[in-house]
Amino acid sequence: MPEKHQRFLWNKDRFIRWAASIGESTTTVVQKLFNRYKVEEQAYKGCMSLLKLSDKYGKTRLEDACQLALEHISQPSYRNIRMILQSNQDRKKKTQTSQKETVEYAFVRGKDYYGGKRNG
């Protein structure tokens, strides 16, 4: 390689460390990307694209999207994660979870049952 290109050497460990700085699910997705290819360098573009999504969407959303993808897809790709982020599916999951917790402990019999004059 020319000297200018040698300064920017990428390897699997570097991508794994970068993914680990984002989260556990992101690290798992990056490892799965590397496991798809016989030649390590073939995974670099997908890993770079995936990890760069944190610049646009933030680390938390990328981690949530990777976690969601791992729950539903055995071999998630950059495209899967990007579509989850673009369609805000990572945010929908959090909203649904918080709604379930609220409804689960609600009083369902109404105000008349609890302390109304008809309870005599």
Biopython code that builds the backbone (N, CA, C, O; Angstrom):
import numpy as np
from Bio.PDB.StructureBuilder import StructureBuilder

atoms = [
    (1, "MET", "N", (0.834, -1.192, 0.000)),
    (1, "MET", "CA", (0.000, 0.000, 0.000)),
    (1, "MET", "C", (0.876, 1.252, 0.000)),
    (1, "MET", "O", (1.983, 1.248, 0.537)),
    (2, "PRO", "N", (0.370, 2.309, -0.602)),
    (2, "PRO", "CA", (1.098, 3.574, -0.528)),
    (2, "PRO", "C", (1.156, 4.072, 0.915)),
    (2, "PRO", "O", (0.322, 3.702, 1.741)),
    (3, "GLU", "N", (2.145, 4.912, 1.210)),
    (3, "GLU", "CA", (2.347, 5.396, 2.585)),
    (3, "GLU", "C", (1.116, 6.090, 3.162)),
    (3, "GLU", "O", (0.802, 5.909, 4.338)),
    (4, "LYS", "N", (0.423, 6.874, 2.356)),
    (4, "LYS", "CA", (-0.744, 7.608, 2.847)),
    (4, "LYS", "C", (-1.848, 6.665, 3.306)),
    (4, "LYS", "O", (-2.583, 6.977, 4.243)),
    (5, "HIS", "N", (-1.966, 5.522, 2.654)),
    (5, "HIS", "CA", (-3.016, 4.573, 3.005)),
    (5, "HIS", "C", (-2.633, 3.701, 4.196)),
    (5, "HIS", "O", (-3.514, 3.163, 4.867)),
    (6, "GLN", "N", (-1.364, 3.553, 4.468)),
    (6, "GLN", "CA", (-0.927, 2.703, 5.560)),
    (6, "GLN", "C", (-1.271, 3.289, 6.921)),
    (6, "GLN", "O", (-1.360, 2.554, 7.904)),
    (7, "ARG", "N", (-1.463, 4.578, 6.993)),
    (7, "ARG", "CA", (-1.812, 5.219, 8.264)),
    (7, "ARG", "C", (-3.209, 4.820, 8.737)),
    (7, "ARG", "O", (-3.485, 4.828, 9.937)),
    (8, "PHE", "N", (-4.075, 4.477, 7.814)),
    (8, "PHE", "CA", (-5.466, 4.196, 8.144)),
    (8, "PHE", "C", (-5.762, 2.703, 8.039)),
    (8, "PHE", "O", (-6.645, 2.289, 7.288)),
    (9, "LEU", "N", (-5.035, 1.920, 8.777)),
    (9, "LEU", "CA", (-5.242, 0.487, 8.745)),
    (9, "LEU", "C", (-6.433, 0.112, 9.615)),
    (9, "LEU", "O", (-6.556, 0.557, 10.756)),
    (10, "TRP", "N", (-7.290, -0.700, 9.062)),
    (10, "TRP", "CA", (-8.447, -1.194, 9.798)),
    (10, "TRP", "C", (-8.244, -2.679, 10.047)),
    (10, "TRP", "O", (-7.605, -3.373, 9.257)),
    (11, "ASN", "N", (-8.786, -3.147, 11.135)),
    (11, "ASN", "CA", (-8.781, -4.573, 11.391)),
    (11, "ASN", "C", (-9.992, -4.923, 12.249)),
    (11, "ASN", "O", (-10.696, -4.044, 12.746)),
    (12, "LYS", "N", (-10.216, -6.213, 12.410)),
    (12, "LYS", "CA", (-11.386, -6.688, 13.137)),
    (12, "LYS", "C", (-11.417, -6.159, 14.564)),
    (12, "LYS", "O", (-12.466, -5.731, 15.047)),
    (13, "ASP", "N", (-10.274, -6.185, 15.239)),
    (13, "ASP", "CA", (-10.224, -5.723, 16.627)),
    (13, "ASP", "C", (-10.625, -4.261, 16.766)),
    (13, "ASP", "O", (-11.287, -3.880, 17.731)),
    (14, "ARG", "N", (-10.223, -3.453, 15.805)),
    (14, "ARG", "CA", (-10.561, -2.030, 15.852)),
    (14, "ARG", "C", (-12.070, -1.826, 15.722)),
    (14, "ARG", "O", (-12.648, -1.005, 16.435)),
    (15, "PHE", "N", (-12.711, -2.568, 14.818)),
    (15, "PHE", "CA", (-14.165, -2.463, 14.671)),
    (15, "PHE", "C", (-14.885, -2.987, 15.916)),
    (15, "PHE", "O", (-15.890, -2.415, 16.339)),
    (16, "ILE", "N", (-14.378, -4.060, 16.495)),
    (16, "ILE", "CA", (-14.995, -4.627, 17.705)),
    (16, "ILE", "C", (-14.901, -3.635, 18.871)),
    (16, "ILE", "O", (-15.863, -3.470, 19.621)),
    (17, "ARG", "N", (-13.746, -2.974, 19.025)),
    (17, "ARG", "CA", (-13.591, -1.972, 20.098)),
    (17, "ARG", "C", (-14.546, -0.802, 19.883)),
    (17, "ARG", "O", (-15.159, -0.308, 20.829)),
    (18, "TRP", "N", (-14.667, -0.363, 18.632)),
    (18, "TRP", "CA", (-15.574, 0.736, 18.306)),
    (18, "TRP", "C", (-17.014, 0.332, 18.643)),
    (18, "TRP", "O", (-17.755, 1.108, 19.247)),
    (19, "ALA", "N", (-17.399, -0.870, 18.256)),
    (19, "ALA", "CA", (-18.748, -1.355, 18.541)),
    (19, "ALA", "C", (-18.969, -1.487, 20.045)),
    (19, "ALA", "O", (-20.054, -1.181, 20.539)),
    (20, "ALA", "N", (-17.962, -1.934, 20.771)),
    (20, "ALA", "CA", (-18.076, -2.091, 22.224)),
    (20, "ALA", "C", (-18.297, -0.746, 22.910)),
    (20, "ALA", "O", (-18.936, -0.683, 23.960)),
    (21, "SER", "N", (-17.773, 0.327, 22.325)),
    (21, "SER", "CA", (-17.996, 1.653, 22.901)),
    (21, "SER", "C", (-19.447, 2.099, 22.744)),
    (21, "SER", "O", (-19.890, 3.023, 23.427)),
    (22, "ILE", "N", (-20.184, 1.453, 21.856)),
    (22, "ILE", "CA", (-21.595, 1.767, 21.647)),
    (22, "ILE", "C", (-22.474, 0.875, 22.515)),
    (22, "ILE", "O", (-23.392, 1.352, 23.183)),
    (23, "GLY", "N", (-22.182, -0.430, 22.499)),
    (23, "GLY", "CA", (-22.978, -1.327, 23.329)),
    (23, "GLY", "C", (-22.796, -2.786, 22.977)),
    (23, "GLY", "O", (-22.149, -3.136, 21.990)),
    (24, "GLU", "N", (-23.380, -3.621, 23.802)),
    (24, "GLU", "CA", (-23.243, -5.074, 23.670)),
    (24, "GLU", "C", (-23.923, -5.611, 22.407)),
    (24, "GLU", "O", (-23.358, -6.454, 21.710)),
    (25, "SER", "N", (-25.118, -5.133, 22.116)),
    (25, "SER", "CA", (-25.841, -5.608, 20.927)),
    (25, "SER", "C", (-25.138, -5.185, 19.647)),
    (25, "SER", "O", (-25.086, -5.947, 18.681)),
    (26, "THR", "N", (-24.604, -3.988, 19.637)),
    (26, "THR", "CA", (-23.862, -3.509, 18.471)),
    (26, "THR", "C", (-22.628, -4.371, 18.258)),
    (26, "THR", "O", (-22.294, -4.704, 17.121)),
    (27, "THR", "N", (-21.955, -4.730, 19.324)),
    (27, "THR", "CA", (-20.782, -5.598, 19.227)),
    (27, "THR", "C", (-21.163, -6.952, 18.650)),
    (27, "THR", "O", (-20.440, -7.501, 17.819)),
    (28, "THR", "N", (-22.277, -7.483, 19.080)),
    (28, "THR", "CA", (-22.743, -8.778, 18.570)),
    (28, "THR", "C", (-23.042, -8.701, 17.081)),
    (28, "THR", "O", (-22.693, -9.615, 16.334)),
    (29, "VAL", "N", (-23.682, -7.628, 16.640)),
    (29, "VAL", "CA", (-23.986, -7.470, 15.212)),
    (29, "VAL", "C", (-22.695, -7.385, 14.398)),
    (29, "VAL", "O", (-22.593, -8.004, 13.339)),
    (30, "VAL", "N", (-21.714, -6.630, 14.878)),
    (30, "VAL", "CA", (-20.436, -6.502, 14.167)),
    (30, "VAL", "C", (-19.737, -7.860, 14.092)),
    (30, "VAL", "O", (-19.181, -8.214, 13.053)),
    (31, "GLN", "N", (-19.763, -8.609, 15.171)),
    (31, "GLN", "CA", (-19.153, -9.938, 15.145)),
    (31, "GLN", "C", (-19.860, -10.846, 14.145)),
    (31, "GLN", "O", (-19.210, -11.625, 13.448)),
    (32, "LYS", "N", (-21.175, -10.754, 14.070)),
    (32, "LYS", "CA", (-21.930, -11.549, 13.101)),
    (32, "LYS", "C", (-21.582, -11.141, 11.670)),
    (32, "LYS", "O", (-21.524, -11.987, 10.778)),
    (33, "LEU", "N", (-21.350, -9.844, 11.452)),
    (33, "LEU", "CA", (-20.940, -9.398, 10.116)),
    (33, "LEU", "C", (-19.599, -10.014, 9.732)),
    (33, "LEU", "O", (-19.417, -10.450, 8.595)),
    (34, "PHE", "N", (-18.674, -10.049, 10.665)),
    (34, "PHE", "CA", (-17.362, -10.652, 10.380)),
    (34, "PHE", "C", (-17.484, -12.163, 10.154)),
    (34, "PHE", "O", (-16.759, -12.728, 9.335)),
    (35, "ASN", "N", (-18.380, -12.804, 10.861)),
    (35, "ASN", "CA", (-18.532, -14.254, 10.723)),
    (35, "ASN", "C", (-19.109, -14.670, 9.367)),
    (35, "ASN", "O", (-18.970, -15.825, 8.964)),
    (36, "ARG", "N", (-19.750, -13.744, 8.668)),
    (36, "ARG", "CA", (-20.343, -14.045, 7.363)),
    (36, "ARG", "C", (-19.310, -14.281, 6.267)),
    (36, "ARG", "O", (-19.569, -15.014, 5.312)),
    (37, "TYR", "N", (-18.159, -13.670, 6.403)),
    (37, "TYR", "CA", (-17.177, -13.669, 5.322)),
    (37, "TYR", "C", (-15.962, -14.515, 5.656)),
    (37, "TYR", "O", (-15.550, -14.609, 6.812)),
    (38, "LYS", "N", (-15.398, -15.128, 4.630)),
    (38, "LYS", "CA", (-14.158, -15.884, 4.809)),
    (38, "LYS", "C", (-12.967, -14.944, 4.903)),
    (38, "LYS", "O", (-12.008, -15.212, 5.627)),
    (39, "VAL", "N", (-13.035, -13.842, 4.167)),
    (39, "VAL", "CA", (-11.967, -12.847, 4.167)),
    (39, "VAL", "C", (-12.422, -11.666, 5.020)),
    (39, "VAL", "O", (-13.445, -11.042, 4.738)),
    (40, "GLU", "N", (-11.657, -11.370, 6.055)),
    (40, "GLU", "CA", (-12.020, -10.338, 7.038)),
    (40, "GLU", "C", (-12.326, -8.992, 6.385)),
    (40, "GLU", "O", (-13.277, -8.314, 6.775)),
    (41, "GLU", "N", (-11.536, -8.608, 5.408)),
    (41, "GLU", "CA", (-11.669, -7.291, 4.790)),
    (41, "GLU", "C", (-13.022, -7.089, 4.103)),
    (41, "GLU", "O", (-13.442, -5.951, 3.893)),
    (42, "GLN", "N", (-13.697, -8.167, 3.754)),
    (42, "GLN", "CA", (-14.996, -8.044, 3.099)),
    (42, "GLN", "C", (-16.060, -7.474, 4.032)),
    (42, "GLN", "O", (-17.063, -6.934, 3.565)),
    (43, "ALA", "N", (-15.858, -7.584, 5.313)),
    (43, "ALA", "CA", (-16.831, -7.081, 6.289)),
    (43, "ALA", "C", (-16.596, -5.616, 6.654)),
    (43, "ALA", "O", (-17.448, -5.001, 7.294)),
    (44, "TYR", "N", (-15.480, -5.060, 6.266)),
    (44, "TYR", "CA", (-15.131, -3.701, 6.695)),
    (44, "TYR", "C", (-16.162, -2.660, 6.270)),
    (44, "TYR", "O", (-16.547, -1.811, 7.075)),
    (45, "LYS", "N", (-16.608, -2.711, 5.039)),
    (45, "LYS", "CA", (-17.541, -1.689, 4.542)),
    (45, "LYS", "C", (-18.859, -1.739, 5.321)),
    (45, "LYS", "O", (-19.389, -0.703, 5.723)),
    (46, "GLY", "N", (-19.377, -2.940, 5.528)),
    (46, "GLY", "CA", (-20.627, -3.083, 6.279)),
    (46, "GLY", "C", (-20.486, -2.621, 7.718)),
    (46, "GLY", "O", (-21.379, -1.969, 8.259)),
    (47, "CYS", "N", (-19.366, -2.960, 8.335)),
    (47, "CYS", "CA", (-19.128, -2.547, 9.727)),
    (47, "CYS", "C", (-18.977, -1.033, 9.826)),
    (47, "CYS", "O", (-19.522, -0.398, 10.729)),
    (48, "MET", "N", (-18.236, -0.473, 8.893)),
    (48, "MET", "CA", (-18.038, 0.980, 8.893)),
    (48, "MET", "C", (-19.377, 1.699, 8.718)),
    (48, "MET", "O", (-19.674, 2.657, 9.432)),
    (49, "SER", "N", (-20.172, 1.233, 7.774)),
    (49, "SER", "CA", (-21.476, 1.854, 7.532)),
    (49, "SER", "C", (-22.372, 1.733, 8.760)),
    (49, "SER", "O", (-23.038, 2.691, 9.152)),
    (50, "LEU", "N", (-22.381, 0.548, 9.361)),
    (50, "LEU", "CA", (-23.200, 0.320, 10.542)),
    (50, "LEU", "C", (-22.794, 1.245, 11.684)),
    (50, "LEU", "O", (-23.641, 1.899, 12.292)),
    (51, "LEU", "N", (-21.513, 1.296, 11.969)),
    (51, "LEU", "CA", (-21.037, 2.088, 13.105)),
    (51, "LEU", "C", (-21.170, 3.592, 12.850)),
    (51, "LEU", "O", (-21.318, 4.368, 13.794)),
    (52, "LYS", "N", (-21.118, 3.999, 11.600)),
    (52, "LYS", "CA", (-21.304, 5.420, 11.268)),
    (52, "LYS", "C", (-22.745, 5.874, 11.483)),
    (52, "LYS", "O", (-23.007, 7.074, 11.561)),
    (53, "LEU", "N", (-23.680, 4.936, 11.577)),
    (53, "LEU", "CA", (-25.065, 5.309, 11.878)),
    (53, "LEU", "C", (-25.179, 6.030, 13.219)),
    (53, "LEU", "O", (-26.123, 6.790, 13.440)),
    (54, "SER", "N", (-24.216, 5.793, 14.115)),
    (54, "SER", "CA", (-24.246, 6.473, 15.413)),
    (54, "SER", "C", (-24.018, 7.970, 15.264)),
    (54, "SER", "O", (-24.447, 8.744, 16.120)),
    (55, "ASP", "N", (-23.355, 8.393, 14.199)),
    (55, "ASP", "CA", (-23.169, 9.827, 13.955)),
    (55, "ASP", "C", (-24.504, 10.505, 13.650)),
    (55, "ASP", "O", (-24.750, 11.632, 14.079)),
    (56, "LYS", "N", (-25.353, 9.813, 12.912)),
    (56, "LYS", "CA", (-26.632, 10.396, 12.505)),
    (56, "LYS", "C", (-27.720, 10.200, 13.560)),
    (56, "LYS", "O", (-28.496, 11.116, 13.832)),
    (57, "TYR", "N", (-27.775, 8.998, 14.157)),
    (57, "TYR", "CA", (-28.876, 8.658, 15.053)),
    (57, "TYR", "C", (-28.507, 8.629, 16.533)),
    (57, "TYR", "O", (-29.393, 8.624, 17.388)),
    (58, "GLY", "N", (-27.229, 8.610, 16.845)),
    (58, "GLY", "CA", (-26.791, 8.545, 18.234)),
    (58, "GLY", "C", (-26.521, 7.105, 18.664)),
    (58, "GLY", "O", (-27.068, 6.154, 18.106)),
    (59, "LYS", "N", (-25.669, 6.978, 19.661)),
    (59, "LYS", "CA", (-25.254, 5.650, 20.124)),
    (59, "LYS", "C", (-26.401, 4.870, 20.756)),
    (59, "LYS", "O", (-26.513, 3.663, 20.547)),
    (60, "THR", "N", (-27.237, 5.532, 21.511)),
    (60, "THR", "CA", (-28.331, 4.852, 22.195)),
    (60, "THR", "C", (-29.314, 4.251, 21.201)),
    (60, "THR", "O", (-29.724, 3.099, 21.342)),
    (61, "ARG", "N", (-29.689, 5.031, 20.204)),
    (61, "ARG", "CA", (-30.639, 4.526, 19.208)),
    (61, "ARG", "C", (-30.031, 3.400, 18.391)),
    (61, "ARG", "O", (-30.720, 2.433, 18.064)),
    (62, "LEU", "N", (-28.741, 3.511, 18.054)),
    (62, "LEU", "CA", (-28.081, 2.441, 17.300)),
    (62, "LEU", "C", (-28.064, 1.162, 18.126)),
    (62, "LEU", "O", (-28.344, 0.086, 17.598)),
    (63, "GLU", "N", (-27.746, 1.259, 19.393)),
    (63, "GLU", "CA", (-27.732, 0.091, 20.270)),
    (63, "GLU", "C", (-29.126, -0.534, 20.368)),
    (63, "GLU", "O", (-29.267, -1.755, 20.304)),
    (64, "ASP", "N", (-30.153, 0.304, 20.523)),
    (64, "ASP", "CA", (-31.527, -0.206, 20.599)),
    (64, "ASP", "C", (-31.935, -0.886, 19.299)),
    (64, "ASP", "O", (-32.594, -1.926, 19.317)),
    (65, "ALA", "N", (-31.544, -0.299, 18.171)),
    (65, "ALA", "CA", (-31.870, -0.892, 16.869)),
    (65, "ALA", "C", (-31.163, -2.231, 16.683)),
    (65, "ALA", "O", (-31.751, -3.171, 16.149)),
    (66, "CYS", "N", (-29.925, -2.325, 17.111)),
    (66, "CYS", "CA", (-29.190, -3.593, 17.016)),
    (66, "CYS", "C", (-29.837, -4.650, 17.902)),
    (66, "CYS", "O", (-29.955, -5.810, 17.508)),
    (67, "GLN", "N", (-30.249, -4.252, 19.083)),
    (67, "GLN", "CA", (-30.906, -5.186, 19.995)),
    (67, "GLN", "C", (-32.212, -5.686, 19.382)),
    (67, "GLN", "O", (-32.500, -6.882, 19.426)),
    (68, "LEU", "N", (-32.994, -4.788, 18.819)),
    (68, "LEU", "CA", (-34.255, -5.162, 18.180)),
    (68, "LEU", "C", (-34.010, -6.093, 16.991)),
    (68, "LEU", "O", (-34.727, -7.077, 16.805)),
    (69, "ALA", "N", (-33.005, -5.778, 16.198)),
    (69, "ALA", "CA", (-32.682, -6.614, 15.040)),
    (69, "ALA", "C", (-32.264, -8.013, 15.483)),
    (69, "ALA", "O", (-32.667, -8.999, 14.867)),
    (70, "LEU", "N", (-31.469, -8.111, 16.534)),
    (70, "LEU", "CA", (-31.025, -9.415, 17.025)),
    (70, "LEU", "C", (-32.190, -10.253, 17.556)),
    (70, "LEU", "O", (-32.146, -11.482, 17.500)),
    (71, "GLU", "N", (-33.221, -9.599, 18.065)),
    (71, "GLU", "CA", (-34.391, -10.316, 18.571)),
    (71, "GLU", "C", (-35.209, -10.944, 17.453)),
    (71, "GLU", "O", (-35.892, -11.945, 17.669)),
    (72, "HIS", "N", (-35.145, -10.356, 16.244)),
    (72, "HIS", "CA", (-36.018, -10.793, 15.158)),
    (72, "HIS", "C", (-35.298, -11.374, 13.939)),
    (72, "HIS", "O", (-35.921, -12.056, 13.125)),
    (73, "ILE", "N", (-34.008, -11.115, 13.806)),
    (73, "ILE", "CA", (-33.262, -11.533, 12.620)),
    (73, "ILE", "C", (-32.021, -12.297, 13.065)),
    (73, "ILE", "O", (-31.279, -11.832, 13.930)),
    (74, "SER", "N", (-31.796, -13.457, 12.482)),
    (74, "SER", "CA", (-30.645, -14.262, 12.911)),
    (74, "SER", "C", (-29.317, -13.665, 12.440)),
    (74, "SER", "O", (-28.320, -13.755, 13.156)),
    (75, "GLN", "N", (-29.285, -13.068, 11.271)),
    (75, "GLN", "CA", (-28.071, -12.459, 10.734)),
    (75, "GLN", "C", (-28.366, -11.016, 10.294)),
    (75, "GLN", "O", (-28.470, -10.752, 9.096)),
    (76, "PRO", "N", (-28.502, -10.089, 11.237)),
    (76, "PRO", "CA", (-28.834, -8.708, 10.857)),
    (76, "PRO", "C", (-27.706, -8.054, 10.053)),
    (76, "PRO", "O", (-26.528, -8.353, 10.247)),
    (77, "SER", "N", (-28.092, -7.171, 9.163)),
    (77, "SER", "CA", (-27.127, -6.467, 8.325)),
    (77, "SER", "C", (-27.274, -4.960, 8.526)),
    (77, "SER", "O", (-28.166, -4.484, 9.227)),
    (78, "TYR", "N", (-26.370, -4.237, 7.888)),
    (78, "TYR", "CA", (-26.438, -2.770, 7.929)),
    (78, "TYR", "C", (-27.798, -2.292, 7.461)),
    (78, "TYR", "O", (-28.399, -1.403, 8.065)),
    (79, "ARG", "N", (-28.278, -2.888, 6.382)),
    (79, "ARG", "CA", (-29.553, -2.461, 5.796)),
    (79, "ARG", "C", (-30.705, -2.659, 6.790)),
    (79, "ARG", "O", (-31.563, -1.787, 6.922)),
    (80, "ASN", "N", (-30.726, -3.789, 7.481)),
    (80, "ASN", "CA", (-31.771, -4.043, 8.474)),
    (80, "ASN", "C", (-31.757, -2.984, 9.578)),
    (80, "ASN", "O", (-32.802, -2.452, 9.951)),
    (81, "ILE", "N", (-30.583, -2.690, 10.087)),
    (81, "ILE", "CA", (-30.444, -1.713, 11.175)),
    (81, "ILE", "C", (-30.849, -0.319, 10.693)),
    (81, "ILE", "O", (-31.543, 0.413, 11.400)),
    (82, "ARG", "N", (-30.414, 0.039, 9.493)),
    (82, "ARG", "CA", (-30.755, 1.351, 8.941)),
    (82, "ARG", "C", (-32.268, 1.505, 8.784)),
    (82, "ARG", "O", (-32.824, 2.562, 9.085)),
    (83, "MET", "N", (-32.926, 0.451, 8.314)),
    (83, "MET", "CA", (-34.381, 0.517, 8.135)),
    (83, "MET", "C", (-35.103, 0.651, 9.484)),
    (83, "MET", "O", (-36.103, 1.360, 9.591)),
    (84, "ILE", "N", (-34.594, -0.029, 10.497)),
    (84, "ILE", "CA", (-35.182, 0.099, 11.838)),
    (84, "ILE", "C", (-35.063, 1.541, 12.327)),
    (84, "ILE", "O", (-36.012, 2.093, 12.882)),
    (85, "LEU", "N", (-33.910, 2.139, 12.121)),
    (85, "LEU", "CA", (-33.696, 3.522, 12.561)),
    (85, "LEU", "C", (-34.529, 4.507, 11.753)),
    (85, "LEU", "O", (-35.115, 5.430, 12.318)),
    (86, "GLN", "N", (-34.587, 4.322, 10.438)),
    (86, "GLN", "CA", (-35.348, 5.244, 9.594)),
    (86, "GLN", "C", (-36.838, 5.206, 9.901)),
    (86, "GLN", "O", (-37.514, 6.233, 9.837)),
    (87, "SER", "N", (-37.348, 4.032, 10.234)),
    (87, "SER", "CA", (-38.775, 3.901, 10.512)),
    (87, "SER", "C", (-39.114, 4.089, 11.993)),
    (87, "SER", "O", (-40.264, 3.928, 12.401)),
    (88, "ASN", "N", (-38.096, 4.432, 12.795)),
    (88, "ASN", "CA", (-38.268, 4.684, 14.236)),
    (88, "ASN", "C", (-38.814, 3.476, 14.999)),
    (88, "ASN", "O", (-39.470, 3.644, 16.028)),
    (89, "GLN", "N", (-38.557, 2.284, 14.517)),
    (89, "GLN", "CA", (-39.028, 1.083, 15.210)),
    (89, "GLN", "C", (-38.344, 0.914, 16.558)),
    (89, "GLN", "O", (-38.928, 0.341, 17.478)),
    (90, "ASP", "N", (-37.120, 1.402, 16.686)),
    (90, "ASP", "CA", (-36.420, 1.314, 17.973)),
    (90, "ASP", "C", (-37.130, 2.155, 19.030)),
    (90, "ASP", "O", (-37.112, 1.808, 20.211)),
    (91, "ARG", "N", (-37.739, 3.232, 18.625)),
    (91, "ARG", "CA", (-38.471, 4.095, 19.569)),
    (91, "ARG", "C", (-39.836, 3.513, 19.904)),
    (91, "ARG", "O", (-40.312, 3.666, 21.029)),
    (92, "LYS", "N", (-40.464, 2.855, 18.955)),
    (92, "LYS", "CA", (-41.780, 2.261, 19.178)),
    (92, "LYS", "C", (-41.718, 1.197, 20.253)),
    (92, "LYS", "O", (-42.640, 1.070, 21.059)),
    (93, "LYS", "N", (-40.652, 0.443, 20.272)),
    (93, "LYS", "CA", (-40.497, -0.625, 21.262)),
    (93, "LYS", "C", (-40.492, -0.048, 22.677)),
    (93, "LYS", "O", (-41.143, -0.588, 23.571)),
    (94, "LYS", "N", (-39.762, 1.043, 22.880)),
    (94, "LYS", "CA", (-39.708, 1.664, 24.202)),
    (94, "LYS", "C", (-41.075, 2.205, 24.608)),
    (94, "LYS", "O", (-41.463, 2.091, 25.771)),
    (95, "THR", "N", (-41.807, 2.790, 23.665)),
    (95, "THR", "CA", (-43.123, 3.336, 23.947)),
    (95, "THR", "C", (-44.086, 2.225, 24.329)),
    (95, "THR", "O", (-44.850, 2.365, 25.284)),
    (96, "GLN", "N", (-44.056, 1.120, 23.590)),
    (96, "GLN", "CA", (-44.948, -0.001, 23.888)),
    (96, "GLN", "C", (-44.637, -0.601, 25.250)),
    (96, "GLN", "O", (-45.557, -0.973, 25.979)),
    (97, "THR", "N", (-43.376, -0.702, 25.607)),
    (97, "THR", "CA", (-42.980, -1.250, 26.896)),
    (97, "THR", "C", (-43.486, -0.372, 28.028)),
    (97, "THR", "O", (-44.005, -0.887, 29.018)),
    (98, "SER", "N", (-43.346, 0.937, 27.902)),
    (98, "SER", "CA", (-43.800, 1.832, 28.970)),
    (98, "SER", "C", (-45.321, 1.835, 29.073)),
    (98, "SER", "O", (-45.853, 1.982, 30.174)),
    (99, "GLN", "N", (-46.033, 1.678, 27.967)),
    (99, "GLN", "CA", (-47.494, 1.611, 28.013)),
    (99, "GLN", "C", (-47.963, 0.338, 28.694)),
    (99, "GLN", "O", (-48.937, 0.369, 29.446)),
    (100, "LYS", "N", (-47.297, -0.777, 28.450)),
    (100, "LYS", "CA", (-47.667, -2.034, 29.092)),
    (100, "LYS", "C", (-47.520, -1.937, 30.597)),
    (100, "LYS", "O", (-48.371, -2.433, 31.335)),
    (101, "GLU", "N", (-46.453, -1.307, 31.065)),
    (101, "GLU", "CA", (-46.230, -1.165, 32.495)),
    (101, "GLU", "C", (-47.309, -0.308, 33.132)),
    (101, "GLU", "O", (-47.737, -0.594, 34.250)),
    (102, "THR", "N", (-47.759, 0.733, 32.450)),
    (102, "THR", "CA", (-48.783, 1.622, 32.968)),
    (102, "THR", "C", (-50.129, 0.911, 33.049)),
    (102, "THR", "O", (-50.813, 0.999, 34.069)),
    (103, "VAL", "N", (-50.508, 0.222, 32.010)),
    (103, "VAL", "CA", (-51.803, -0.437, 31.954)),
    (103, "VAL", "C", (-51.854, -1.643, 32.885)),
    (103, "VAL", "O", (-52.920, -1.953, 33.416)),
    (104, "GLU", "N", (-50.782, -2.302, 33.091)),
    (104, "GLU", "CA", (-50.739, -3.519, 33.878)),
    (104, "GLU", "C", (-51.186, -3.291, 35.322)),
    (104, "GLU", "O", (-51.741, -4.204, 35.934)),
    (105, "TYR", "N", (-50.967, -2.129, 35.872)),
    (105, "TYR", "CA", (-51.288, -1.866, 37.266)),
    (105, "TYR", "C", (-52.422, -0.843, 37.425)),
    (105, "TYR", "O", (-52.553, -0.233, 38.486)),
    (106, "ALA", "N", (-53.212, -0.655, 36.421)),
    (106, "ALA", "CA", (-54.289, 0.328, 36.472)),
    (106, "ALA", "C", (-55.489, -0.238, 37.243)),
    (106, "ALA", "O", (-55.690, -1.450, 37.307)),
    (107, "PHE", "N", (-56.277, 0.668, 37.825)),
    (107, "PHE", "CA", (-57.526, 0.278, 38.453)),
    (107, "PHE", "C", (-58.572, 0.199, 37.353)),
    (107, "PHE", "O", (-58.797, 1.175, 36.638)),
    (108, "VAL", "N", (-59.205, -0.945, 37.216)),
    (108, "VAL", "CA", (-60.114, -1.120, 36.091)),
    (108, "VAL", "C", (-61.590, -1.105, 36.486)),
    (108, "VAL", "O", (-62.449, -1.177, 35.607)),
    (109, "ARG", "N", (-61.909, -1.014, 37.763)),
    (109, "ARG", "CA", (-63.308, -1.073, 38.185)),
    (109, "ARG", "C", (-63.981, 0.299, 38.215)),
    (109, "ARG", "O", (-65.207, 0.381, 38.290)),
    (110, "GLY", "N", (-63.221, 1.340, 38.160)),
    (110, "GLY", "CA", (-63.804, 2.668, 38.090)),
    (110, "GLY", "C", (-63.977, 3.330, 39.442)),
    (110, "GLY", "O", (-63.851, 2.683, 40.482)),
    (111, "LYS", "N", (-64.269, 4.639, 39.423)),
    (111, "LYS", "CA", (-64.350, 5.430, 40.653)),
    (111, "LYS", "C", (-65.568, 5.071, 41.506)),
    (111, "LYS", "O", (-65.518, 5.208, 42.728)),
    (112, "ASP", "N", (-66.641, 4.622, 40.898)),
    (112, "ASP", "CA", (-67.840, 4.289, 41.666)),
    (112, "ASP", "C", (-67.608, 3.090, 42.591)),
    (112, "ASP", "O", (-68.168, 3.043, 43.686)),
    (113, "TYR", "N", (-66.824, 2.162, 42.183)),
    (113, "TYR", "CA", (-66.553, 0.979, 42.987)),
    (113, "TYR", "C", (-65.696, 1.320, 44.197)),
    (113, "TYR", "O", (-65.903, 0.773, 45.280)),
    (114, "TYR", "N", (-64.739, 2.218, 44.020)),
    (114, "TYR", "CA", (-63.793, 2.546, 45.091)),
    (114, "TYR", "C", (-64.266, 3.799, 45.835)),
    (114, "TYR", "O", (-63.911, 4.914, 45.454)),
    (115, "GLY", "N", (-65.028, 3.629, 46.844)),
    (115, "GLY", "CA", (-65.377, 4.740, 47.720)),
    (115, "GLY", "C", (-66.617, 5.524, 47.320)),
    (115, "GLY", "O", (-66.897, 6.567, 47.911)),
    (116, "GLY", "N", (-67.341, 5.065, 46.367)),
    (116, "GLY", "CA", (-68.579, 5.751, 45.991)),
    (116, "GLY", "C", (-69.688, 5.458, 46.998)),
    (116, "GLY", "O", (-69.530, 4.552, 47.817)),
    (117, "LYS", "N", (-70.783, 6.176, 46.970)),
    (117, "LYS", "CA", (-71.887, 6.011, 47.908)),
    (117, "LYS", "C", (-72.616, 4.685, 47.688)),
    (117, "LYS", "O", (-73.317, 4.218, 48.586)),
    (118, "ARG", "N", (-72.469, 4.088, 46.547)),
    (118, "ARG", "CA", (-73.180, 2.844, 46.245)),
    (118, "ARG", "C", (-72.538, 1.616, 46.901)),
    (118, "ARG", "O", (-73.094, 0.521, 46.823)),
    (119, "ASN", "N", (-71.406, 1.777, 47.531)),
    (119, "ASN", "CA", (-70.699, 0.639, 48.148)),
    (119, "ASN", "C", (-71.181, 0.439, 49.591)),
    (119, "ASN", "O", (-70.341, 0.514, 50.487)),
    (120, "GLY", "N", (-72.292, 0.224, 49.848)),
    (120, "GLY", "CA", (-72.720, 0.189, 51.212)),
    (120, "GLY", "C", (-73.129, -1.085, 51.671)),
    (120, "GLY", "O", (-73.517, -1.229, 52.830)),
]
sb = StructureBuilder()
sb.init_structure("model")
sb.init_model(0)
sb.init_chain("A")
sb.init_seg("    ")
for serial, (resi, resn, name, xyz) in enumerate(atoms, 1):
    if name == "N":
        sb.init_residue(resn, " ", resi, " ")
    sb.init_atom(name, np.array(xyz, "f"), 0.0, 1.0, " ", f" {name:<3s}", serial, name[0])
structure = sb.get_structure()
